[in-house]
């Protein structure tokens, strides 16, 4: 994991907001915002944020699938495809 290089106090962010946003969007490198010496937030570009959200959704889907498998709530692949084919042919 790469260490985060852009750690700035909130006063810096306030004074340089436009430049910080330009840098974040161009480099896809986040800024960690500190307040009173503690990390309080992160500034990300939209593309990176959306990629992270999509990844989290995928992990959630994997977790749900593993739970369903553990409970025995599975359908054989052939049965699933046969059902889908019936539905598509009915339309």
matplotlib code that plots the C-alpha trace (Angstrom):
import matplotlib.pyplot as plt

x = [0.0, 1.3, 1.7, -0.5, 1.8, -0.8, -1.7, -2.7, -4.4, -7.8, -6.5, -4.3, -7.3, -9.4, -6.7, -5.9, -9.2, -9.2, -5.6, -6.1, -9.1, -7.2, -4.4, -6.7, -8.6, -5.5, -3.4, -6.1, -4.1, -6.2, -5.6, -6.0, -7.4, -6.3, -7.9, -6.1, -3.4, -5.9, -7.0, -10.6, -11.4, -10.2, -10.6, -11.0, -11.7, -15.0, -13.6, -11.6, -14.6, -16.9, -14.4, -14.2, -18.0, -18.3, -15.7, -17.6, -20.8, -19.0, -17.6, -21.1, -22.4, -19.7, -20.5, -24.2, -23.4, -21.2, -24.0, -26.5, -24.2, -23.6, -27.3, -27.7, -29.8, -28.4, -29.8, -28.0, -26.6, -28.6, -31.8, -31.0, -30.1, -33.2, -35.4, -33.8, -34.2, -38.0, -38.4, -36.7, -38.7, -41.9, -41.4]
y = [0.0, 3.4, 5.9, 9.0, 12.0, 14.8, 15.4, 19.0, 20.9, 22.3, 25.8, 24.9, 23.3, 26.4, 28.7, 26.5, 24.7, 25.3, 24.2, 21.1, 20.1, 20.5, 18.4, 15.7, 15.5, 15.5, 13.1, 10.9, 11.3, 11.9, 14.5, 13.7, 16.7, 17.2, 19.3, 19.9, 17.5, 14.6, 13.1, 14.2, 13.6, 12.7, 14.6, 12.3, 12.8, 11.6, 8.8, 7.3, 7.6, 5.9, 3.1, 2.6, 2.5, 0.0, -2.2, -2.1, -3.1, -6.0, -7.1, -6.9, -9.1, -11.6, -11.6, -12.1, -15.0, -16.7, -16.4, -17.9, -20.7, -21.5, -21.6, -24.0, -21.4, -22.3, -23.2, -25.5, -23.6, -25.6, -24.8, -21.1, -20.9, -22.9, -20.5, -17.5, -19.0, -19.6, -16.0, -14.6, -16.8, -15.8, -12.1]
z = [0.0, -0.9, 1.9, 1.6, 0.8, 0.8, 4.4, 5.0, 7.8, 7.1, 7.1, 4.1, 2.3, 3.0, 1.6, -1.4, -2.2, -6.0, -6.3, -4.1, -6.2, -9.4, -8.1, -6.8, -10.1, -12.3, -10.2, -8.7, -5.5, -2.3, 0.3, 4.0, 5.9, 9.5, 12.2, 15.5, 14.4, 13.8, 10.4, 9.9, 6.3, 2.8, -0.5, -3.5, -7.2, -8.4, -10.5, -7.6, -5.3, -7.8, -8.3, -4.6, -4.3, -7.1, -5.4, -2.1, -3.8, -5.4, -2.0, -0.5, -3.3, -2.6, 1.1, 0.4, -2.0, 0.6, 3.2, 0.8, -0.1, 3.6, 4.2, 1.2, -0.7, -4.1, -7.5, -9.9, -12.9, -15.4, -13.6, -13.5, -17.2, -18.1, -16.1, -17.7, -21.1, -20.4, -19.2, -22.3, -24.7, -23.0, -23.9]

ax = plt.figure().add_subplot(projection="3d")
ax.plot(x, y, z, "-o")
ax.set_aspect("equal")
plt.show()
